[in-house]
Amino acid sequence: MKLTRQKYLKKIQDSILALPLEEQKEVMDYYTNYFEDAGDDEKVIEELGDPEKLAQEIKEKFACVPSKTGSADKSDNKTEGTKSESYNNDYSTGPSAQKFTFAEKDISNLEIGVGAAEIVIIGGNSFSVETRGIAREAMDCSVSAQKTLTIKNTKRLPSLNFFSHENMKNFHPRMLITVPENVSLKILKINVGAGSLTTKTSIKCQSALLDVAAGNLVLNDLIGGQVNLRCGMGNLQLSGTVSGINNIDCGMGNIGLKINGSQDDYSIDARVGLGEIRFGDMKKSGIKTFFSDGHKQNHFSVVCGLGSVNISFN
């Protein structure tokens, strides 16, 4: 299929989602103007070459690492506890750039823990993890005997020499996670500390445990069963479907749910302190406890302190 300018730029954009938003904008503005100035789309596409390879070079430059790709290698490393295998394809081009790939058949559960990094989850053909600005020793990416893919950065900030004059922007910790577009997980666990995580693809799971401390978690198009949500001082936004008994605990933060379904199919029991709870067309604030009529098969149990919980229905 012949690439047009729009499709070429879209391929670049889809491949640089692990970069901070300001860097993404800088890249797209540059190449959009490059096409405009040249005035010949075919020659520009021929000159720039494969858009995904170009995007990889762009990410390497922003990560401040040399343009050299290591040879692919797969190793099975036995570890203690529940982690049985660790795969590292050594895609790294520097001390803070790594790529891990996994076969879909080996994964049933997904567990993500992020300190101060920026994470984007996109859809693709397989499971993969691409990191920038996260030291090797601070990255845990492994599969357990229970088929749980664990993705965690074990340090909150990248390892930098305190007296170094390096630009901190070049070491912005970030991660791009790819999941198969039609994947169906048993358990999805996400813990966000002071970082951010955004999904740009639908994720199907039987149950989800989502925990936000002071960070930001935006989960778009969840096709789920039961969910357990906890938010301290951060922000947690979820859209999609949930069912069963769902627990929500909000401290001083903000939790928002946009449910695909009717309010009539759900019930709620809630305790609120000085915060506010909205459930469809119901709104409660101040120190009180309230219940909806009956206890239905799909139910929300909500505790809200000083924060805000908003459950709306489409």
C-alpha positions, -999 to +999 in steps of 0.1 A: +000+000+000+014+034-010+020+057+019+005+092+018+019+121+039-010+117+064-004+079+068+034+084+071+031+110+098+005+089+116+029+059+117+056+082+132+031+095+158+019+060+168+055+049+173+067+077+196+039+075+222+065+067+249+080+102+245+066+130+267+038+150+250+060+181+245+086+160+227+059+143+206+046+177+195+082+189+187+087+158+164+054+161+146+057+198+141+092+193+126+082+166+101+049+183+092+068+214+083+094+193+065+068+179+041+053+214+036+087+230+028+097+202+004+065+203-016+070+168-030+056+141-007+069+111-027+105+124-026+103+132+011+090+097+020+117+081-002+144+102+015+132+095+051+126+058+046+106+035+068+086+056+093+089+031+121+127+030+118+127+067+117+106+069+148+131+045+166+160+069+157+140+098+170+134+081+203+170+072+206+180+108+201+156+121+227+169+095+251+204+108+245+219+074+236+241+064+206+224+051+174+236+015+177+213-015+181+224-046+199+218-080+185+186-098+196+190-124+223+166-144+244+176-158+277+156-177+303+168-166+338+154-185+368+147-161+397+136-166+433+100-165+444+072-166+418+093-152+389+104-181+368+116-165+336+129-132+324+132-123+288+155-095+276+160-091+238+188-066+245+173-041+221+189-014+242+209+013+226+223+028+258+223+023+296+187+035+299+171+021+268+157-015+268+131-036+250+115-068+262+092-090+241+068-118+252+047-144+235+009-140+240+005-176+250+028-171+280+007-143+296-025-146+315-021-118+340-006-083+339+009-064+368+023-029+364+040-008+390+054+027+383+071+052+405+078+085+387+078+073+351+054+081+323+037+050+308+016+046+277-002+013+268-010+007+231-024-022+211-003-044+188+004-079+178+023-091+210+033-081+245+064-058+245+079-033+269+101-004+257+118+019+282+138+051+281+154+069+310+151+040+334+184+023+346+188-014+339+191-022+376+159-003+383+138-023+358+119-055+366+103-072+336+096-109+340+070-137+336+061-159+366+052-196+366+016-184+370+018-166+337+019-131+353+039-105+334+053-081+359+065-047+347+080-025+374+105+003+378+120-003+412+134+032+417+114+064+416+140+084+396+167+075+371+202+070+384+221+103+378+252+117+392+241+145+415+269+167+403+264+159+366+256+188+343+234+165+321+200+179+311+174+161+332+150+163+303+170+138+284+166+113+312+128+116+316+118+081+326+092+067+303+078+034+291+058+021+261+038-011+268+022-030+239-005-055+245-022-077+218-053-060+206-077-089+213-060-101+245-082-114+274-065-112+308-075-129+340-061-103+364-050-067+357-031-050+385-018-014+381-001+006+408+009+042+401+030+062+425+039+097+414+039+089+377+013+086+350-002+058+330-026+061+300-041+034+278-048+040+241-063+006+235-091-016+250-081-041+276-103-071+285-099-087+320-119-108+345-109-085+374-088-054+379-070-039+409-061-002+403-042+018+429-030+054+425-010+073+452-002+108+439+000+101+402-024+099+373-041+068+358-064+070+328-078+036+317-098+039+285-122+012+272-118-014+299-139-045+292-139-059+327-156-078+354-150-068+390-128-038+398-112-026+430-101+010+428-080+030+453-069+066+450-049+085+476-041+121+464-040+114+427-064+110+398-080+078+385-102+078+354-118+047+340-142+042+311-158+009+298-177-019+314-176-034+349-197-061+366-201-078+399-192-063+433-169-033+428-150-016+456-139+021+455-118+038+481-109+075+476-089+096+501-081+131+489-079+124+452-104+121+423-120+090+409-141+091+378-160+062+361-178+063+328-198+031+326-212+017+294-246+007+306-277+018+325-278+032+360-308+009+366-285-022+363-263-010+392-267-003+429-245+015+454-237+018+491-215+047+501-199+065+530-187+100+524-167+124+547-161+159+536-159+149+500-185+143+473-200+112+456-220+113+424-238+081+412-257+088+379-283+114+388-276+111+426-253+135+444-242+133+481-217+154+500-209+160+536-206+134+564-232+108+556-240+072+545-264+064+518-278+034+498-296+030+465-327+008+463-318-029+467-285-047+463-281-057+426-258-082+410-237-052+397-229-031+428-206-004+439-193-001+475-178+033+479-158+050+507-148+086+501-129+109+525-120+144+513-119+135+476-144+131+448-160+100+432-181+104+401-198+074+385-217+082+353-235+060+328-236+061+290 
